[in-house]
Amino acid sequence: MNNGNADGLVFKTIHPFSDMKFVEELWTDLQKRSVHSYFNSWGWVSTWLLSLPTHIKVDLHIAYLEDIPVAAFFFGKTSGRKYGFLPFRSLALNATANPYYDGLYIEYNAILYDSSISLNFTDILNYIRSLEWDELILPGVSNQFVLDFKLLNHHEKPHYYFLIDHNENAFYVNLQQIRDSKIDILQNLSSNRRSQLRRSIKQYEAQAKIQVKKASSTSEAVEIFEGLVQQHQHEWKKRGWPGVFSNPFFYQFHKNLIQNRFSKDEIQLLHIHTTEMNIGYIYSFVYQGEVLFYQSGFNYQPDNHYRPGLISHYFAILDNLQNNLNVYDFLAGDSTYKRVFATETKPVYWLRLYKNKPRYVFEENILRIKNKIKSMPFIFDFARKMRAFLNKP
């Protein structure tokens, strides 16, 4: 156990697997005092820890104020040679720093901290800076985290150099606002989109009515999940892509999460279909009155009158609206159906920090080349397929 001081805060580091009971008690107590997302909840965190292989290095860092834990976060760490020649030591916030295991794509990521007290975030950042790393990876961090730590504040003297790998808007539907306004959700759509949606429903219901099956038990949840996996993989392989569930760790993690947390009312799995046709599957997390859409499997048809994504989310939103949930969050990324239904957006960031300016300049040039390649569709398509093939444990 390593100790450090930072203006009143005492930091301790432990290996979480050495005492999972202590980690659970600390984390669940602190999350009661924290504003946090599902990706920082004990349900997600505990499943993540217990799903990792033993060779992965992850430490829990705890900040105490007068012997009371006021902040906590995990750092995964790796080292080796980047690009085949550049020595590196990486830390990743609430992740492993290994691309294969970090394909879970966490969002609204942050340090868990007691929201009832005024913390000096510079002190926490100074502690993090004192650790041994060349590159600090901050995947999917929330806008509040960025604001708390003033990460993108260009007016202050930098104690680090940062790169924005990318940032995306998370689209979401304010269900409570729609409920309070007492209007039909279709009224929020443009006349063209309303017409498309109605035509698509009519097309699906030409022979049978659309139904929504919601998992009501863990076994039903696993069954719907397996259907989603099959549909998702089928559609992506048709396009020449491996699909996210081709990663065995990704698949097993989510199966574990469903089996561990469905009974805690944290998991929602929907199957939208008619008696004649499968339309789609939607997998979401339910937490603190919000629904976070995470993954899907849609049955696309040659006829573009069938719009499985639009229809599936429409019925999912209706279901959650009727069940008094407050928000239907599409999470980060841009899709037509997200823009169609969303009432608001908020940013999510993927950042990297560096202590050393020459290394930062080198990585900045690499990122510039990568972004250039992304602008060339055929080269980008090949590069992504190769990366998916090479990112194996």
ABEGO torsion letter per residue (X at the ends): XBBBBBGGBBBBBBBAAABAAAAAAAAAAAAAABBBBAAABAAAAAAAAAABBAABBBBBBBBBBGGBBABBBBBBBBBEBBGGABBBBBBBBGBAGBAAAAAAGBBGBBBBBBAABBBBAAAAAAAAAABBBABBBBBGBBAAAAAAAGAABAABBBABBBBBABBBBBBBBBAAAAAAAGBBAAAABBAAAAAAAAAAAAAAAAABBBBBBBBABAAAAAAAAAAAAAAAAAAAAAAGBAEAAABAAAAAAAAAAAAAAAAAGABBBBBBBBAABBABBBBBBBBGGBBBBABBBBBBBABAABBAAAAAAAAAAAAAAAAGBABBBAEBEBBAAAAAABABBBBBBBBBBBABAAAAAAAAAAAAAAAAAAABAAAAAAAAAAAAAABBX
